[in-house]
Amino acid sequence: MTDQAVDTGGSKLPGNEQRPAAAPALTVSQFLGRTRELKELRADIERTGLDTLSGRKAPRARVLLIAGRPGSGRTALAEELVRQVADRYRDGVLRARLTEPDGTPVPTERTARELLTALEVATPPGAAEDDLTEALREALADRRMLLLLDDAAAAEQVDALLPGTPDCLVVAVSEGPLTGIADVRPCTLGGLDTKSALELLGRLTGAVRITVDPRAAEGLVEECAGQPLALVLAGSWLAARPQAAVADLAKQLRTEGDEGPPSARLFRLSYAGLPATAQRILRLLSLAPAGLVDPHTASALAGCSVSAAHTALDDFAALGLVRLLESPLPQYEVPGSLLPLLRALAESRERPAELQLARARMLERTVRLLQSCRAITETDSTEAREKLLGMPRTLRFPNPRAAADWLRVRQPALLAAARSAVADGELDTLARRLMSQLVRAMVAHFGTQASAPELYGIHRLVLDVAERRNLPRERAAALLNLADLDTRTGRTAEALARYRAALDAGREANDPYATGRAMESVGGAHQELGDYDRAADWYGRALAQRLARDERVDAARLYGRIATAHTYAGRYGEALRNWRSAVAGHRKNGDVAAQARALSELARVQEYAGRPEESLRTCQEAVEWARRADDVRLQAALQLRLADTLEHLGDPAAAKLHRGAAERMLGEELLESDSGAEQGPNACEIRSASGKD
């Protein structure tokens, strides 16, 4: 969280290594002070609202507001309040951050989607903000939950996410009052009381240094204005200098004057005490996407080794300049209140070209990590294995699980990197490569369906770049991908408009694949909308292109799609003609399974057309081809259709034989499936015992 600056405790680094730290890292286990504020906030939960006074039941969740400047410990207070009252909310706690580290408000659509994902509620890709917020309210309607909305920039952000039930509680954190939300009394934070401030300093520096000179310690607290972030920076500075007296630091702060808040003055003091190399690494962290940084990101930004970057990040964490996150992988967060200071330093000390080069190095490193992340899943590809072995050892993952863990942990930063790269506009080539590799890695590890909401956002970014750079081929690909996702979620009209736009872009790029795919997809959208005449027409246009390019496999498939459209329209003669063309095409291509399926559909249409004898013969032929294709399910389905046709023709005895054959086939397949399922774990145990991953 943004201002987790009140609590102190131990920190452990990933793995078995434990580096000595100059000061302990921050945790949420030892909260200090704010007794009065906590008492008032807890009382406010039970306070009678205006609705209750008027005799009406409260229509939605109570909102508690904690207001304070960055560095005031507002998030730490909110977390402590949540910890104290969480047991009242049986369905748990949801958390969301409503402002990016650079101060940009997070779109409500993204926040609602993240909360729904935390609730394990499926969110359709591309859904509008209103649909997502309504889905969130529906998901919370029968739950008793606590929502912590951190770093709210405006009342509208909080209002859009409010549960419509008084059984939930919302704790909002902001810099000032959120005008527009009814019946909310802000709890405005000042500095910590002197006793709590001294205790915080003592935990960081050691109690002896505070007790030997209590007057100087109180003077230091006064110079820090009791602000938790300033106190943490002060205590960390002293902890890193065991020979320095508390009075020395207080004197230094007084001589610096009143330029900026205490935290800014202490930051400048800590920064000045760093070696030049560490100073450069620190100020370049202002370029980290979403303020999230790992050793690879810091290494790429500064152009140093990964181990050197990791050591520097741990040193920064010990000084309170970054925060080590609770994560299975080493990951740090730059406090939002320090980002403007780092950004100002970077802009004043680095030339614009050097900053752009640092961004490019970071994006290039991210692209290569994503390539490695995907390549580790392609265990059957010799080319992928060779490419992976050609990468530096620091970029390789030991196994697919490690790669998936990295992708899951770094996903917020990766998506933020894509958004910032596109917004930057100067590194579009790298941005396109990044988004391409991110899509491939997410599909490889999580699948298209699970990643669909994130993929939708990435494809929209690709479209932005394609339109800005006038790249019709990329524009066509992005539009096709977005339209496919629209189709899967039932937004067929929107998909149709995008397919048409993709067709125009494909023609502009002279891209036969994109135009053919777009024409076929336009036909599919019309078919889904029930306009079968236009569907058949567009399928026909796509077929003409496939035939002109001698693309026989696609042509045979399109004959089937045209036949399906005619069948829906009741034009059985046209449907039969096209299904016969499909059968002939699959036969020429040597696709036995496709030929069997086409014959099956031909038999179905013959039955619709009132030709049961022809349907019977075609169905028998289809059974033979399905047997050659070893498609047991299709064979069983065809046997059932034969049974229905024979009953229609007045031969119940033969129908019974075919029905029994179908039941035997399905029963045998079910047994084989169950047997395979039973053998699965044993196979896993054998692989595990052999030591192979």
C-alpha positions as CSV (number, residue, x, y, z in Angstrom):
1,M,0.0,0.0,0.0
2,T,1.0,3.6,-0.5
3,D,1.8,4.8,3.0
4,Q,2.7,1.6,5.0
5,A,5.0,3.6,7.2
6,V,4.0,3.1,10.8
7,D,4.9,-0.5,11.5
8,T,8.3,-2.3,11.9
9,G,9.5,-5.8,12.0
10,G,11.9,-8.3,10.3
11,S,12.2,-9.0,6.6
12,K,13.3,-12.1,4.8
13,L,14.7,-12.3,1.3
14,P,13.7,-14.9,-1.2
15,G,15.5,-18.2,-0.9
16,N,17.8,-19.1,1.9
17,E,20.0,-16.0,1.8
18,Q,19.5,-13.4,4.5
19,R,21.4,-10.2,3.9
20,P,22.2,-8.0,6.8
21,A,20.1,-4.9,6.8
22,A,20.8,-1.5,8.2
23,A,17.2,-1.2,9.4
24,P,14.3,-3.7,9.6
25,A,11.7,-3.6,6.9
26,L,8.1,-2.6,7.5
27,T,5.3,-5.0,8.4
28,V,1.7,-4.7,9.6
29,S,2.1,-6.7,12.8
30,Q,3.2,-3.9,15.1
31,F,1.0,-0.9,14.7
32,L,1.8,2.3,16.6
33,G,-0.4,5.1,17.9
34,R,-3.6,6.4,16.4
35,T,-5.7,5.2,19.4
36,R,-8.1,8.1,19.1
37,E,-8.6,7.8,15.4
38,L,-9.2,4.0,15.6
39,K,-11.8,4.5,18.4
40,E,-13.6,7.1,16.3
41,L,-13.6,5.0,13.2
42,R,-14.9,1.9,15.0
43,A,-17.6,4.0,16.5
44,D,-18.5,5.4,13.1
45,I,-19.3,1.9,11.8
46,E,-22.2,1.7,14.2
47,R,-23.2,5.4,13.9
48,T,-26.8,6.0,13.0
49,G,-27.0,7.4,9.4
50,L,-29.3,9.9,7.9
51,D,-31.4,7.1,6.2
52,T,-31.9,5.3,9.6
53,L,-32.9,8.6,11.2
54,S,-35.6,9.1,8.6
55,G,-37.0,5.6,9.2
56,R,-35.5,4.0,6.1
57,K,-33.0,1.2,5.9
58,A,-29.6,2.2,4.6
59,P,-29.6,1.5,0.9
60,R,-25.9,0.6,0.6
61,A,-22.6,0.1,2.4
62,R,-21.4,2.5,5.1
63,V,-18.2,4.4,4.0
64,L,-15.4,5.3,6.4
65,L,-13.0,7.9,5.0
66,I,-9.3,8.2,6.2
67,A,-7.8,11.4,4.8
68,G,-4.2,12.5,4.9
69,R,-1.3,13.5,2.8
70,P,1.0,10.8,1.4
71,G,3.4,9.7,4.1
72,S,1.0,10.3,6.9
73,G,0.4,6.6,7.5
74,R,-3.1,6.7,6.2
75,T,-2.9,3.3,4.6
76,A,-1.3,1.8,7.7
77,L,-4.2,3.1,9.8
78,A,-6.7,1.7,7.3
79,E,-5.0,-1.7,7.4
80,E,-5.0,-1.7,11.2
81,L,-8.7,-0.8,11.2
82,V,-9.4,-3.6,8.7
83,R,-7.4,-6.0,10.9
84,Q,-9.4,-5.1,14.0
85,V,-12.9,-5.4,12.5
86,A,-12.3,-8.1,9.8
87,D,-13.8,-10.8,11.9
88,R,-17.2,-9.1,11.6
89,Y,-17.2,-9.7,7.9
90,R,-17.5,-13.4,7.3
91,D,-16.8,-13.3,3.5
92,G,-13.4,-11.5,3.9
93,V,-11.6,-8.4,2.7
94,L,-11.2,-7.0,-0.8
95,R,-8.5,-4.5,-1.6
96,A,-8.0,-2.1,-4.5
97,R,-5.7,0.8,-5.3
98,L,-7.5,3.6,-7.2
99,T,-4.6,5.7,-8.3
100,E,-1.4,4.8,-10.2
101,P,1.9,5.7,-8.5
102,D,2.3,8.6,-10.9
103,G,-1.0,10.0,-9.8
104,T,-3.1,8.9,-12.7
105,P,-6.6,7.6,-11.5
106,V,-7.1,3.9,-12.3
107,P,-10.1,3.4,-14.6
108,T,-13.1,2.1,-12.7
109,E,-13.5,-0.6,-15.3
110,R,-10.1,-2.1,-14.4
111,T,-10.7,-1.8,-10.7
112,A,-14.1,-3.5,-10.9
113,R,-12.6,-6.3,-13.0
114,E,-9.8,-6.9,-10.5
115,L,-12.3,-7.0,-7.6
116,L,-14.5,-9.5,-9.5
117,T,-11.5,-11.6,-10.3
118,A,-10.7,-11.7,-6.6
119,L,-14.2,-12.8,-6.0
120,E,-13.7,-15.6,-8.6
121,V,-16.5,-14.1,-10.7
122,A,-15.9,-14.4,-14.5
123,T,-15.7,-11.1,-16.2
124,P,-16.4,-11.0,-20.0
125,P,-13.5,-9.3,-21.9
126,G,-14.4,-5.9,-23.2
127,A,-17.4,-5.4,-20.9
128,A,-18.3,-1.8,-20.3
129,E,-17.7,0.0,-17.0
130,D,-21.4,0.0,-16.1
131,D,-21.8,-3.7,-16.7
132,L,-18.7,-4.5,-14.5
133,T,-19.8,-2.3,-11.6
134,E,-23.3,-3.7,-11.8
135,A,-21.8,-7.3,-11.8
136,L,-19.7,-6.3,-8.7
137,R,-22.8,-5.1,-6.8
138,E,-24.6,-8.3,-7.7
139,A,-21.7,-10.4,-6.5
140,L,-21.6,-8.5,-3.2
141,A,-25.4,-8.5,-2.7
142,D,-25.5,-11.7,-0.7
143,R,-22.0,-11.3,0.9
144,R,-20.8,-9.6,4.0
145,M,-17.4,-8.1,3.0
146,L,-15.1,-5.3,3.8
147,L,-13.6,-3.2,0.9
148,L,-10.4,-1.2,1.4
149,L,-10.2,1.3,-1.5
150,D,-6.8,2.9,-1.2
151,D,-5.5,6.2,-2.7
152,A,-8.9,7.4,-4.0
153,A,-8.5,10.5,-6.2
154,A,-12.2,11.4,-6.5
155,A,-15.6,10.6,-5.0
156,E,-16.8,9.1,-8.3
157,Q,-14.2,6.3,-8.1
158,V,-15.5,5.2,-4.7
159,D,-19.2,5.8,-5.5
160,A,-19.1,3.5,-8.6
161,L,-17.8,0.6,-6.5
162,L,-20.0,0.9,-3.5
163,P,-21.9,-2.3,-2.6
164,G,-25.6,-2.0,-2.6
165,T,-26.0,-3.6,0.8
166,P,-25.5,-2.3,4.3
167,D,-24.0,-5.6,5.3
168,C,-20.7,-4.5,3.6
169,L,-18.3,-1.8,4.8
170,V,-16.1,0.4,2.7
171,V,-12.9,1.9,4.1
172,A,-11.7,4.6,1.6
173,V,-8.3,6.3,1.8
174,S,-7.7,9.7,0.1
175,E,-5.7,12.9,0.4
176,G,-8.7,15.0,1.2
177,P,-12.5,14.8,1.6
178,L,-14.5,13.0,-1.1
179,T,-17.3,15.5,-1.7
180,G,-20.3,13.8,-3.3
181,I,-20.6,10.7,-1.1
182,A,-23.4,11.2,1.4
183,D,-23.1,10.7,5.1
184,V,-19.3,10.4,5.3
185,R,-17.2,12.1,8.0
186,P,-13.5,12.1,7.2
187,C,-10.9,11.0,9.8
188,T,-8.2,13.5,9.0
189,L,-4.7,12.5,10.0
190,G,-1.9,14.7,11.4
191,G,1.4,13.5,12.9
192,L,1.8,10.7,15.3
193,D,1.8,11.5,19.0
194,T,5.2,12.0,20.5
195,K,5.2,8.8,22.5
196,S,4.4,6.7,19.4
197,A,6.8,8.6,17.2
198,L,9.6,8.0,19.7
199,E,8.8,4.3,19.9
200,L,8.9,4.1,16.1
201,L,12.3,5.7,16.1
202,G,13.5,3.4,18.8
203,R,12.5,0.3,16.9
204,L,14.5,1.4,13.9
205,T,17.6,2.8,15.7
206,G,17.6,0.9,18.9
207,A,16.0,2.1,22.2
208,V,19.3,3.1,23.7
209,R,20.0,5.9,21.2
210,I,16.6,7.4,22.1
211,T,16.8,7.1,25.9
212,V,20.3,8.6,26.1
213,D,19.2,11.8,24.6
214,P,15.4,12.1,24.9
215,R,15.4,15.9,24.2
216,A,17.2,15.4,20.9
217,A,14.8,12.6,20.0
218,E,11.8,14.8,20.7
219,G,13.4,17.5,18.6
220,L,13.8,15.1,15.7
221,V,10.2,14.0,16.0
222,E,9.3,17.7,15.9
223,E,11.4,18.2,12.8
224,C,9.6,15.2,11.2
225,A,6.2,16.7,12.2
226,G,5.4,13.3,13.5
227,Q,4.9,12.0,9.9
228,P,5.4,8.2,9.8
229,L,7.2,8.2,6.4
230,A,9.6,11.0,7.6
231,L,10.2,9.1,10.9
232,V,11.0,5.9,9.0
233,L,13.5,7.7,6.7
234,A,15.1,9.3,9.8
235,G,15.3,6.1,11.8
236,S,16.7,4.2,8.8
237,W,19.3,6.9,8.2
238,L,20.4,6.6,11.8
239,A,20.4,2.8,11.8
240,A,22.7,2.9,8.8
241,R,25.1,5.2,10.8
242,P,25.6,3.6,14.2
243,Q,28.1,6.4,15.2
244,A,25.8,9.3,14.4
245,A,23.8,10.9,17.2
246,V,20.1,11.7,17.1
247,A,21.0,15.3,17.7
248,D,23.3,15.3,14.6
249,L,20.4,14.4,12.3
250,A,18.0,16.9,13.9
251,K,20.6,19.6,13.5
252,Q,21.2,18.7,9.8
253,L,17.4,18.9,9.2
254,R,17.2,22.3,10.8
255,T,20.1,23.6,8.7
256,E,18.4,22.5,5.5
257,G,15.5,24.9,6.1
258,D,11.9,24.4,5.4
259,E,12.1,23.5,1.7
260,G,9.4,20.9,1.2
261,P,7.8,18.5,3.7
262,P,10.0,16.6,6.2
263,S,9.9,13.4,4.2
264,A,11.3,15.2,1.1
265,R,14.2,16.7,3.2
266,L,15.0,13.3,4.7
267,F,14.9,11.7,1.3
268,R,17.4,14.2,-0.1
269,L,19.6,13.4,2.9
270,S,19.4,9.7,2.4
271,Y,20.0,10.1,-1.3
272,A,23.1,12.3,-0.8
273,G,24.6,9.6,1.4
274,L,24.5,6.9,-1.3
275,P,27.3,6.1,-3.7
276,A,27.0,7.6,-7.2
277,T,26.1,4.3,-8.7
278,A,23.4,3.6,-6.2
279,Q,22.0,7.2,-6.7
280,R,21.7,6.5,-10.4
281,I,19.9,3.2,-9.9
282,L,17.5,4.8,-7.4
283,R,16.5,7.7,-9.5
284,L,16.0,5.5,-12.6
285,L,13.4,3.5,-10.5
286,S,11.1,6.3,-11.3
287,L,10.7,4.6,-14.7
288,A,9.5,1.3,-13.2
289,P,6.0,0.4,-14.5
290,A,3.4,1.0,-11.8
291,G,6.2,1.7,-9.3
292,L,6.8,-2.1,-9.2
293,V,10.4,-3.2,-9.6
294,D,12.3,-6.5,-9.4
295,P,16.1,-7.1,-9.8
296,H,15.7,-7.6,-13.6
297,T,13.9,-4.3,-14.0
298,A,16.5,-2.4,-11.9
299,S,19.3,-4.1,-13.7
300,A,18.0,-3.2,-17.2
301,L,17.2,0.4,-16.2
302,A,20.7,1.0,-14.8
303,G,22.6,-1.2,-17.2
304,C,24.2,-3.2,-14.3
305,S,24.2,-6.9,-13.3
306,V,21.1,-8.5,-11.8
307,S,23.0,-9.3,-8.6
308,A,24.2,-5.7,-8.2
309,A,20.7,-4.5,-8.8
310,H,19.3,-6.9,-6.2
311,T,21.8,-5.8,-3.6
312,A,21.0,-2.1,-4.3
313,L,17.3,-2.8,-3.9
314,D,17.8,-4.4,-0.5
315,D,19.9,-1.5,0.6
316,F,17.2,0.9,-0.5
317,A,14.6,-1.2,1.4
318,A,16.7,-0.9,4.5
319,L,16.8,2.9,4.1
320,G,13.0,3.0,3.7
321,L,13.4,4.2,0.1
322,V,11.5,1.2,-1.4
323,R,9.3,-1.4,0.2
324,L,9.9,-5.1,-0.1
325,L,6.6,-6.7,-1.0
326,E,5.3,-10.0,0.4
327,S,5.8,-12.1,-2.7
328,P,7.2,-15.5,-3.7
329,L,9.7,-13.6,-5.9
330,P,11.8,-10.6,-5.0
331,Q,9.6,-7.6,-5.8
332,Y,9.7,-4.1,-4.5
333,E,7.5,-1.0,-4.6
334,V,8.5,2.6,-4.8
335,P,6.4,4.6,-2.3
336,G,4.1,6.9,-4.3
337,S,5.1,9.9,-2.1
338,L,8.7,9.5,-3.2
339,L,8.1,9.0,-6.9
340,P,7.8,12.7,-7.7
341,L,11.1,13.3,-6.0
342,L,12.8,10.5,-7.9
343,R,11.3,11.7,-11.2
344,A,12.6,15.2,-10.6
345,L,16.1,13.9,-9.9
346,A,16.0,11.7,-13.0
347,E,14.9,14.6,-15.2
348,S,17.6,16.9,-13.8
349,R,20.5,14.5,-13.7
350,E,19.9,12.4,-16.8
351,R,19.7,13.6,-20.4
352,P,16.4,12.8,-22.2
353,A,18.2,10.4,-24.5
354,E,19.6,8.5,-21.5
355,L,16.2,8.2,-19.9
356,Q,14.8,6.9,-23.2
357,L,17.7,4.4,-23.5
358,A,16.9,3.2,-20.0
359,R,13.3,2.6,-20.9
360,A,14.3,0.8,-24.1
361,R,16.7,-1.5,-22.1
362,M,13.9,-2.3,-19.6
363,L,11.4,-3.1,-22.4
364,E,14.0,-5.2,-24.3
365,R,14.8,-7.2,-21.1
366,T,11.1,-7.7,-20.5
367,V,10.6,-9.0,-24.1
368,R,13.4,-11.5,-23.7
369,L,12.1,-12.7,-20.3
370,L,8.7,-13.2,-21.9
371,Q,10.3,-15.1,-24.8
372,S,12.0,-17.3,-22.2
373,C,8.8,-17.7,-20.2
374,R,7.0,-19.0,-23.3
375,A,9.8,-21.1,-24.7
376,I,10.1,-23.2,-21.5
377,T,6.6,-24.5,-22.3
378,E,7.5,-25.7,-25.8
379,T,9.2,-28.9,-24.6
380,D,8.6,-30.7,-27.9
381,S,10.2,-27.9,-30.1
382,T,13.9,-28.4,-30.9
383,E,14.0,-24.8,-32.1
384,A,12.6,-23.4,-28.9
385,R,15.0,-25.5,-26.8
386,E,18.0,-24.2,-28.8
387,K,16.7,-20.6,-28.6
388,L,16.3,-21.0,-24.8
389,L,19.8,-22.4,-24.4
390,G,21.2,-19.5,-26.4
391,M,19.9,-17.0,-23.8
392,P,22.0,-15.8,-20.8
393,R,21.5,-18.0,-17.7
394,T,19.9,-15.1,-15.8
395,L,17.1,-14.9,-18.3
396,R,16.2,-18.6,-18.2
397,F,13.6,-20.3,-16.0
398,P,14.4,-23.7,-14.5
399,N,11.0,-25.2,-15.3
400,P,7.5,-24.2,-16.6
401,R,6.1,-23.8,-13.1
402,A,8.8,-21.2,-12.2
403,A,8.0,-19.3,-15.4
404,A,4.3,-19.3,-14.7
405,D,4.9,-18.1,-11.1
406,W,7.0,-15.2,-12.5
407,L,4.4,-14.3,-15.1
408,R,1.6,-14.3,-12.5
409,V,3.6,-12.2,-10.0
410,R,4.8,-9.7,-12.6
411,Q,1.6,-9.5,-14.6
412,P,0.4,-6.2,-13.1
413,A,3.8,-4.6,-13.9
414,L,3.9,-6.2,-17.3
415,L,0.5,-4.8,-18.2
416,A,1.5,-1.5,-16.8
417,A,4.7,-1.6,-19.0
418,A,2.6,-2.2,-22.1
419,R,0.3,0.7,-21.3
420,S,3.1,3.1,-20.5
421,A,5.1,2.1,-23.6
422,V,2.1,2.7,-25.8
423,A,1.4,6.1,-24.1
424,D,5.0,7.1,-24.5
425,G,4.7,6.8,-28.3
426,E,8.5,6.9,-28.9
427,L,9.2,3.2,-28.5
428,D,6.4,1.7,-30.6
429,T,8.5,-1.0,-32.1
430,L,9.5,-2.3,-28.7
431,A,6.0,-1.8,-27.4
432,R,4.6,-4.0,-30.2
433,R,7.2,-6.7,-29.5
434,L,6.4,-6.6,-25.8
435,M,2.6,-7.0,-26.4
436,S,3.1,-9.8,-28.9
437,Q,5.3,-11.8,-26.4
438,L,3.0,-11.0,-23.5
439,V,0.0,-12.4,-25.4
440,R,1.9,-15.5,-26.3
441,A,3.2,-16.1,-22.8
442,M,-0.2,-15.6,-21.2
443,V,-1.9,-18.0,-23.7
444,A,0.9,-20.6,-23.2
445,H,0.7,-20.6,-19.4
446,F,-2.9,-19.6,-18.6
447,G,-4.9,-20.3,-21.8
448,T,-6.9,-18.0,-24.0
449,Q,-10.1,-18.3,-22.0
450,A,-8.6,-17.5,-18.6
451,S,-6.5,-14.6,-20.1
452,A,-9.3,-13.1,-22.2
453,P,-9.9,-9.9,-20.2
454,E,-6.2,-9.0,-20.1
455,L,-5.8,-10.0,-23.8
456,Y,-8.7,-7.7,-24.8
457,G,-6.8,-4.8,-23.2
458,I,-3.6,-5.7,-24.9
459,H,-5.2,-5.9,-28.3
460,R,-6.8,-2.5,-27.8
461,L,-3.3,-1.2,-27.1
462,V,-2.0,-2.8,-30.3
463,L,-4.8,-1.2,-32.2
464,D,-3.8,2.2,-30.7
465,V,-0.3,1.8,-32.0
466,A,-1.4,0.5,-35.4
467,E,-3.7,3.5,-35.9
468,R,-1.1,6.0,-34.7
469,R,1.6,4.5,-36.9
470,N,-0.8,3.8,-39.8
471,L,0.0,0.1,-39.9
472,P,-2.9,-1.5,-41.7
473,R,-1.7,-5.1,-41.3
474,E,-1.4,-4.8,-37.5
475,R,-4.7,-2.9,-37.4
476,A,-6.4,-5.7,-39.1
477,A,-4.9,-8.3,-36.7
478,A,-5.9,-6.3,-33.7
479,L,-9.4,-5.8,-34.9
480,L,-9.8,-9.5,-35.7
481,N,-8.6,-10.5,-32.2
482,L,-10.9,-8.0,-30.5
483,A,-13.9,-9.0,-32.7
484,D,-13.2,-12.7,-31.8
485,L,-13.3,-11.9,-28.1
486,D,-16.5,-9.8,-28.7
487,T,-18.1,-12.8,-30.4
488,R,-17.3,-15.2,-27.6
489,T,-19.1,-12.9,-25.1
490,G,-22.2,-12.4,-27.2
491,R,-21.5,-8.9,-28.5
492,T,-22.1,-9.9,-32.1
493,A,-23.1,-6.5,-33.4
494,E,-19.9,-5.0,-32.1
495,A,-17.9,-7.9,-33.5
496,L,-19.5,-7.4,-36.9
497,A,-18.4,-3.8,-37.0
498,R,-14.9,-4.7,-36.1
499,Y,-14.7,-7.6,-38.7
500,R,-15.8,-5.1,-41.4
501,A,-13.1,-2.6,-40.2
502,A,-10.5,-5.5,-40.2
503,L,-11.6,-6.3,-43.8
504,D,-10.9,-2.7,-44.9
505,A,-7.5,-2.8,-43.1
506,G,-6.6,-6.1,-44.7
507,R,-7.4,-4.8,-48.2
508,E,-5.4,-1.7,-47.5
509,A,-2.4,-3.9,-46.5
510,N,-3.0,-6.2,-49.4
511,D,-3.0,-9.1,-46.9
512,P,-5.0,-12.1,-48.3
513,Y,-5.0,-13.9,-44.9
514,A,-6.6,-11.0,-43.1
515,T,-9.1,-10.3,-45.8
516,G,-10.1,-13.9,-46.1
517,R,-10.4,-14.4,-42.4
518,A,-12.4,-11.1,-42.1
519,M,-14.8,-12.1,-44.9
520,E,-15.5,-15.4,-43.3
521,S,-15.9,-13.8,-39.9
522,V,-18.4,-11.3,-41.3
523,G,-20.4,-14.2,-42.6
524,G,-20.2,-15.9,-39.2
525,A,-21.5,-12.7,-37.5
526,H,-24.4,-12.4,-39.9
527,Q,-25.2,-16.1,-39.3
528,E,-25.2,-15.5,-35.5
529,L,-27.5,-12.5,-36.0
530,G,-29.9,-14.7,-38.1
531,D,-29.2,-13.0,-41.4
532,Y,-28.5,-16.2,-43.4
533,D,-28.7,-14.7,-46.8
534,R,-25.8,-12.3,-46.0
535,A,-24.0,-15.1,-44.2
536,A,-24.0,-17.3,-47.3
537,D,-23.0,-14.3,-49.5
538,W,-20.0,-13.5,-47.3
539,Y,-18.9,-17.1,-47.0
540,G,-19.1,-17.2,-50.8
541,R,-16.8,-14.2,-51.1
542,A,-14.3,-15.9,-48.8
543,L,-14.6,-19.1,-50.8
544,A,-13.9,-17.4,-54.1
545,Q,-10.7,-16.0,-52.6
546,R,-9.6,-19.4,-51.3
547,L,-10.3,-21.0,-54.6
548,A,-8.4,-18.3,-56.5
549,R,-5.4,-19.0,-54.2
550,D,-5.8,-22.8,-54.4
551,E,-6.3,-23.1,-50.7
552,R,-8.1,-26.3,-50.8
553,V,-8.4,-27.1,-47.1
554,D,-10.0,-23.8,-46.3
555,A,-12.2,-24.0,-49.4
556,A,-13.6,-27.4,-48.4
557,R,-14.4,-26.0,-44.9
558,L,-16.1,-22.9,-46.4
559,Y,-18.4,-25.1,-48.6
560,G,-19.6,-26.6,-45.3
561,R,-20.2,-23.1,-43.8
562,I,-22.2,-22.0,-46.8
563,A,-24.2,-25.2,-46.6
564,T,-25.0,-24.6,-42.9
565,A,-26.3,-21.1,-43.7
566,H,-28.5,-22.4,-46.4
567,T,-29.8,-25.1,-44.1
568,Y,-30.7,-22.5,-41.5
569,A,-32.6,-20.6,-44.2
570,G,-34.4,-23.7,-45.3
571,R,-32.8,-23.8,-48.7
572,Y,-32.1,-27.5,-48.6
573,G,-31.2,-27.9,-52.3
574,E,-28.4,-25.3,-52.0
575,A,-27.3,-26.9,-48.7
576,L,-27.1,-30.4,-50.3
577,R,-25.1,-29.0,-53.3
578,N,-22.5,-27.3,-51.0
579,W,-22.3,-30.3,-48.6
580,R,-21.5,-32.5,-51.6
581,S,-18.8,-30.1,-52.6
582,A,-17.4,-30.1,-49.1
583,V,-17.3,-33.9,-49.1
584,A,-15.5,-33.9,-52.4
585,G,-13.0,-31.3,-51.2
586,H,-12.2,-33.2,-48.0
587,R,-11.8,-36.4,-50.0
588,K,-9.3,-34.8,-52.4
589,N,-7.4,-33.4,-49.4
590,G,-7.2,-36.8,-47.7
591,D,-8.9,-35.6,-44.6
592,V,-10.9,-38.7,-43.6
593,A,-12.3,-37.3,-40.3
594,A,-13.6,-34.1,-42.0
595,Q,-15.1,-36.2,-44.8
596,A,-17.0,-38.3,-42.3
597,R,-18.3,-35.2,-40.6
598,A,-19.4,-33.6,-43.9
599,L,-21.2,-36.9,-44.9
600,S,-22.9,-36.8,-41.5
601,E,-24.2,-33.3,-42.1
602,L,-25.2,-34.2,-45.7
603,A,-27.3,-37.1,-44.3
604,R,-28.9,-34.7,-41.8
605,V,-30.0,-32.2,-44.5
606,Q,-31.3,-35.1,-46.7
607,E,-33.5,-36.1,-43.8
608,Y,-34.7,-32.5,-43.4
609,A,-35.4,-32.4,-47.2
610,G,-37.6,-35.5,-46.9
611,R,-35.3,-38.0,-48.5
612,P,-35.0,-40.7,-45.9
613,E,-33.6,-43.4,-48.3
614,E,-30.8,-41.1,-49.5
615,S,-30.1,-40.1,-45.9
616,L,-29.9,-43.8,-44.9
617,R,-27.3,-44.5,-47.6
618,T,-25.3,-41.4,-46.9
619,C,-25.3,-42.2,-43.2
620,Q,-24.0,-45.7,-43.8
621,E,-21.2,-44.3,-45.9
622,A,-20.4,-41.8,-43.1
623,V,-20.2,-44.6,-40.6
624,E,-17.6,-46.3,-42.7
625,W,-15.5,-43.1,-43.0
626,A,-15.9,-42.4,-39.3
627,R,-14.6,-45.9,-38.5
628,R,-11.6,-45.3,-40.7
629,A,-11.0,-42.0,-38.9
630,D,-11.3,-43.8,-35.5
631,D,-14.0,-41.3,-34.4
632,V,-16.1,-43.4,-32.0
633,R,-18.4,-40.6,-30.9
634,L,-19.3,-39.7,-34.5
635,Q,-19.8,-43.4,-35.2
636,A,-22.2,-43.7,-32.3
637,A,-24.1,-40.5,-33.3
638,L,-24.4,-41.8,-36.8
639,Q,-25.7,-45.2,-35.5
640,L,-28.4,-43.3,-33.6
641,R,-29.3,-41.3,-36.6
642,L,-29.6,-44.6,-38.6
643,A,-31.9,-46.0,-35.9
644,D,-34.1,-42.9,-36.2
645,T,-34.2,-43.1,-40.0
646,L,-35.0,-46.8,-39.9
647,E,-37.8,-46.3,-37.5
648,H,-39.2,-43.6,-39.8
649,L,-39.0,-46.1,-42.7
650,G,-40.8,-48.8,-40.7
651,D,-38.0,-51.1,-39.7
652,P,-37.9,-51.1,-35.8
653,A,-35.9,-54.3,-35.5
654,A,-33.0,-52.9,-37.5
655,A,-33.3,-49.6,-35.6
656,K,-32.9,-51.5,-32.4
657,L,-29.7,-53.1,-33.6
658,H,-28.2,-49.7,-34.5
659,R,-29.2,-48.2,-31.2
660,G,-27.6,-51.0,-29.3
661,A,-24.4,-50.6,-31.3
662,A,-24.3,-46.9,-30.4
663,E,-24.8,-47.6,-26.7
664,R,-22.0,-50.2,-26.8
665,M,-19.6,-47.7,-28.5
666,L,-20.4,-45.0,-26.0
667,G,-20.0,-47.4,-23.1
668,E,-16.6,-48.6,-24.3
669,E,-15.4,-45.1,-24.8
670,L,-16.5,-44.1,-21.3
671,L,-14.7,-47.1,-19.8
672,E,-11.5,-46.2,-21.7
673,S,-11.9,-42.6,-20.5
674,D,-12.2,-43.7,-16.9
675,S,-9.3,-46.0,-17.3
676,G,-7.1,-43.2,-18.6
677,A,-8.2,-41.0,-15.7
678,E,-7.2,-43.7,-13.2
679,Q,-3.8,-44.2,-14.9
680,G,-3.1,-40.4,-15.0
681,P,-1.9,-40.0,-11.3
682,N,0.2,-43.2,-11.6
683,A,2.0,-41.8,-14.6
684,C,2.6,-38.6,-12.7
685,E,4.0,-40.6,-9.8
686,I,6.4,-42.5,-12.1
687,R,7.7,-39.2,-13.7
688,S,8.1,-37.7,-10.2
689,A,10.0,-40.8,-8.9
690,S,12.3,-40.6,-11.9
691,G,13.2,-37.1,-11.0
692,K,12.0,-35.6,-14.3
693,D,10.0,-32.4,-14.4
